Amino acid sequence: MTLEEPDLDGSTAFITGTTRGIGKEIALALADCGCNIVSTGKTVDDSDSDLEGTIHKTAEECRERGVDSIGIQLDVRDPDNVQSAADEAIEEFGDVDIVINNASAIQIGYVKDIPAKRFDLMTEVNVRGTYLVSRAFLPHLADQDGAWLLSNSPPIEVDRSPGKAAYAWSKMGMSFITLSLAGELDDDDVACNTFWPKTAIKTRATEYFGLGSEEDWREPRILSDTVLQILREDPAEFTGNALLDEEVLGDAGVDDFSSYNCVEGTNPPPMSVEMFETDF
């Protein structure tokens, strides 16, 4: 079925981690709906990297869709860098009414296998980064006539996660901050929600860490479609939700998710601890 899209003409979204994968897919999907895009991340030149994609290439692809877009280099761990990026985005576009925390660091493994510096990296990028980016935009979002603060992070439902404790903790920290802000900003019509996939998504991380096989994955498009459906809601009413992609799209009328599968004819399973078990 064809999903109804939000009208985002005149809106501007600040999205972290747009060089590739889920962040880029969301940026392009919003641009297709008329939303101006602030593309942010650390990669500005991929000539010396085996990874394709830069913030500027994503911005260029957004502009090709007829919207305004700029790339801003961003280290979400650095409060001065985050604040200057927020200020630059607001100065460039006047208003930013959508902020999406997507940038994440990932390392899958048991506690004994993950050194402290990798634990610190995930905590700093995922939890601290979400905190800093959200905080930098709070006064501006509160001044908007309805705004959105979204984070790509899971429902806080698991009390233990053997095999991926460090990563799970950092991602749930993103959710905790975002959903806590729903209460703090309840009187300002800033909708704070999280979104998360039910199955593994095909990204560089799933490929690099061997998180299942291609038959277990769905395309990032399922999350960009999920974000579009969230943005169709009234931000004054739709806040404080921890959302799964299948639930959001199911409510929009999708009853067959096979078009999102990476391999035709497969049935990707829900993410499990076993899927994340890998040797390093």
C-alpha positions as CSV (number, residue, x, y, z in Angstrom):
1,M,0.0,0.0,0.0
2,T,1.0,3.6,-0.4
3,L,1.5,5.4,2.9
4,E,0.2,8.9,3.3
5,E,3.1,11.3,3.8
6,P,3.3,14.4,6.0
7,D,3.4,17.9,4.6
8,L,6.7,19.2,5.7
9,D,7.0,22.2,3.4
10,G,8.6,25.0,5.5
11,S,10.0,22.6,8.1
12,T,13.6,22.1,8.8
13,A,15.1,19.0,10.4
14,F,18.5,18.7,12.1
15,I,19.5,15.1,11.9
16,T,22.7,13.5,13.4
17,G,24.6,10.8,11.7
18,T,23.4,11.3,8.1
19,T,26.5,10.1,6.1
20,R,25.0,6.7,5.4
21,G,22.5,4.1,6.5
22,I,19.4,5.0,8.6
23,G,20.3,8.6,9.1
24,K,20.7,9.2,5.4
25,E,17.5,7.3,4.6
26,I,15.6,9.5,7.0
27,A,17.1,12.7,5.6
28,L,16.2,11.8,2.0
29,A,12.7,10.7,3.0
30,L,12.0,14.0,4.8
31,A,13.5,16.0,1.9
32,D,11.1,14.2,-0.4
33,C,8.3,15.6,1.7
34,G,9.6,19.2,1.4
35,C,11.6,19.4,4.6
36,N,14.9,21.3,4.6
37,I,17.7,19.2,6.0
38,V,20.7,19.9,8.2
39,S,23.0,17.0,7.5
40,T,25.5,16.4,10.3
41,G,28.2,13.9,11.1
42,K,31.9,13.5,11.4
43,T,32.7,12.5,7.8
44,V,33.3,15.4,5.4
45,D,35.8,13.6,3.1
46,D,35.6,9.9,2.2
47,S,38.6,9.9,-0.1
48,D,40.8,8.3,2.6
49,S,38.1,5.9,3.8
50,D,36.7,2.6,2.7
51,L,33.2,3.9,3.8
52,E,31.1,5.7,1.2
53,G,29.2,8.8,2.2
54,T,29.8,12.3,3.7
55,I,27.5,14.9,5.2
56,H,27.9,17.0,2.1
57,K,26.9,14.2,-0.3
58,T,23.8,13.7,1.7
59,A,23.0,17.4,1.7
60,E,23.6,17.5,-2.1
61,E,21.1,14.6,-2.6
62,C,18.6,16.5,-0.5
63,R,19.0,19.6,-2.6
64,E,18.4,17.5,-5.7
65,R,15.0,16.9,-4.2
66,G,14.2,20.6,-4.3
67,V,14.8,21.6,-0.7
68,D,17.5,23.6,1.0
69,S,20.2,21.6,2.8
70,I,23.6,22.2,4.4
71,G,26.2,19.9,5.9
72,I,27.7,20.7,9.3
73,Q,30.6,18.7,10.7
74,L,29.6,17.5,14.2
75,D,31.1,15.6,17.1
76,V,28.1,15.0,19.3
77,R,30.4,14.5,22.3
78,D,31.7,18.1,22.2
79,P,29.3,20.6,23.8
80,D,30.9,23.6,22.1
81,N,30.7,21.9,18.7
82,V,27.1,20.9,19.3
83,Q,26.0,24.4,20.4
84,S,27.8,26.0,17.4
85,A,26.2,23.6,15.0
86,A,22.7,24.3,16.5
87,D,23.3,28.0,16.3
88,E,24.5,27.7,12.7
89,A,21.5,25.7,11.7
90,I,19.1,28.2,13.3
91,E,20.9,31.1,11.7
92,E,20.8,29.5,8.3
93,F,17.1,28.5,8.3
94,G,15.5,30.7,10.9
95,D,13.5,27.9,12.5
96,V,14.4,24.3,13.2
97,D,11.3,22.3,14.2
98,I,12.5,18.7,13.9
99,V,15.5,17.3,15.7
100,I,16.4,13.7,15.3
101,N,19.1,12.0,17.4
102,N,20.3,9.2,15.1
103,A,24.1,9.1,15.5
104,S,25.3,6.1,17.4
105,A,28.4,4.2,18.2
106,I,28.1,0.4,18.3
107,Q,30.2,-2.5,19.6
108,I,28.6,-5.8,20.2
109,G,30.1,-8.2,22.7
110,Y,30.3,-9.5,26.2
111,V,31.5,-7.3,29.1
112,K,34.8,-9.3,29.2
113,D,35.4,-8.5,25.6
114,I,34.7,-4.8,25.5
115,P,37.5,-2.5,26.8
116,A,36.7,0.5,28.8
117,K,37.5,3.0,26.0
118,R,34.8,1.4,23.8
119,F,32.3,1.5,26.6
120,D,33.1,5.1,27.1
121,L,32.7,5.8,23.4
122,M,29.2,4.3,23.3
123,T,28.2,6.2,26.4
124,E,29.6,9.5,25.1
125,V,28.2,9.3,21.6
126,N,24.8,7.7,22.4
127,V,23.8,9.0,25.8
128,R,25.9,12.2,26.1
129,G,25.4,13.0,22.4
130,T,21.6,12.8,22.7
131,Y,21.7,14.9,25.9
132,L,23.9,17.6,24.3
133,V,22.0,17.8,21.0
134,S,18.6,17.8,22.7
135,R,19.7,20.4,25.2
136,A,21.2,22.7,22.6
137,F,17.8,23.0,20.8
138,L,15.4,23.0,23.8
139,P,14.9,26.8,24.0
140,H,14.4,27.0,20.2
141,L,12.0,24.1,20.0
142,A,9.9,25.4,22.8
143,D,9.5,28.7,20.9
144,Q,8.1,26.8,17.9
145,D,4.4,26.3,17.2
146,G,4.7,22.6,17.6
147,A,8.0,20.8,17.2
148,W,9.5,17.3,17.3
149,L,12.4,15.7,19.1
150,L,13.0,12.1,18.1
151,S,15.6,9.5,19.0
152,N,16.5,6.3,17.2
153,S,16.5,4.1,20.4
154,P,14.7,1.2,21.9
155,P,11.8,0.9,24.4
156,I,13.1,0.7,28.0
157,E,11.8,-2.7,28.7
158,V,14.8,-5.0,29.1
159,D,16.4,-5.3,32.6
160,R,19.4,-7.3,31.3
161,S,21.1,-7.9,28.0
162,P,23.9,-10.5,28.1
163,G,26.1,-10.3,25.1
164,K,25.4,-6.6,24.4
165,A,25.2,-4.9,27.8
166,A,27.3,-1.9,26.9
167,Y,25.5,-1.1,23.7
168,A,22.1,-1.8,25.1
169,W,22.8,0.5,28.1
170,S,23.9,3.4,25.9
171,K,20.9,3.0,23.5
172,M,18.4,2.8,26.4
173,G,20.1,5.9,27.8
174,M,19.1,7.8,24.7
175,S,15.5,6.7,25.3
176,F,15.6,7.7,28.9
177,I,16.7,11.2,28.1
178,T,14.2,11.6,25.2
179,L,11.2,10.3,27.1
180,S,12.1,12.3,30.2
181,L,12.1,15.4,28.1
182,A,8.5,14.6,27.1
183,G,7.5,15.6,30.6
184,E,9.8,18.6,30.8
185,L,8.5,20.0,27.5
186,D,4.9,18.9,27.8
187,D,3.6,22.5,28.1
188,D,5.7,23.7,25.1
189,D,4.1,21.4,22.4
190,V,7.4,19.7,21.7
191,A,6.7,16.0,21.0
192,C,9.5,13.8,22.3
193,N,9.4,10.2,21.1
194,T,11.7,7.3,20.3
195,F,11.5,4.9,17.4
196,W,13.2,1.5,17.0
197,P,13.1,-1.5,14.5
198,K,11.6,-4.8,15.5
199,T,14.1,-6.6,13.3
200,A,17.7,-6.0,12.4
201,I,18.3,-3.3,9.8
202,K,20.8,-3.6,6.9
203,T,23.5,-1.0,7.8
204,R,27.3,-1.0,7.8
205,A,27.2,-2.1,11.5
206,T,25.0,-5.2,10.9
207,E,27.2,-6.2,8.0
208,Y,30.5,-5.5,9.8
209,F,29.5,-7.2,13.1
210,G,27.8,-10.1,11.3
211,L,24.5,-9.5,13.1
212,G,22.6,-12.4,11.5
213,S,22.5,-12.8,7.7
214,E,20.9,-10.8,4.9
215,E,17.8,-13.0,5.3
216,D,17.4,-11.5,8.8
217,W,17.5,-7.9,7.8
218,R,15.1,-5.2,6.5
219,E,16.0,-2.1,4.5
220,P,16.5,1.2,6.4
221,R,13.5,2.5,4.5
222,I,11.2,0.9,7.1
223,L,12.5,3.4,9.7
224,S,12.3,6.4,7.4
225,D,8.7,5.5,6.7
226,T,8.1,5.1,10.4
227,V,9.5,8.6,11.1
228,L,7.3,10.1,8.3
229,Q,4.2,8.5,10.0
230,I,5.2,9.9,13.4
231,L,5.5,13.4,11.9
232,R,1.9,13.1,10.6
233,E,0.7,13.2,14.2
234,D,-0.1,16.3,16.3
235,P,3.0,17.2,18.3
236,A,0.8,18.8,21.0
237,E,-0.7,15.4,21.6
238,F,1.7,12.7,20.4
239,T,4.5,12.7,22.9
240,G,6.2,10.4,25.4
241,N,6.0,7.3,23.2
242,A,8.5,4.5,22.7
243,L,7.6,3.3,19.3
244,L,8.4,0.2,17.3
245,D,8.4,0.4,13.5
246,E,5.8,-2.4,12.9
247,E,3.4,-0.8,15.4
248,V,3.6,2.6,13.8
249,L,3.2,1.3,10.3
250,G,0.6,-1.2,11.3
251,D,-1.5,1.7,12.7
252,A,-1.1,3.4,9.3
253,G,-2.6,0.4,7.6
254,V,0.5,-1.6,6.6
255,D,-0.3,-5.3,7.1
256,D,2.5,-6.8,4.9
257,F,6.1,-5.8,5.7
258,S,7.7,-8.1,3.0
259,S,8.5,-5.1,0.8
260,Y,11.0,-4.0,3.4
261,N,12.9,-7.3,3.5
262,C,16.4,-7.4,2.1
263,V,15.8,-10.9,0.6
264,E,12.5,-11.6,-1.1
265,G,10.5,-14.4,0.4
266,T,12.1,-14.3,3.8
267,N,10.6,-13.6,7.2
268,P,13.1,-11.6,9.3
269,P,12.9,-12.6,13.0
270,P,12.7,-10.1,15.9
271,M,16.1,-9.0,17.2
272,S,17.4,-11.4,19.8
273,V,20.5,-11.8,22.0
274,E,21.6,-14.8,19.9
275,M,21.6,-12.6,16.8
276,F,24.2,-10.3,18.4
277,E,26.6,-13.0,19.6
278,T,29.8,-12.8,17.7
279,D,33.5,-13.3,18.2
280,F,36.1,-10.6,18.0
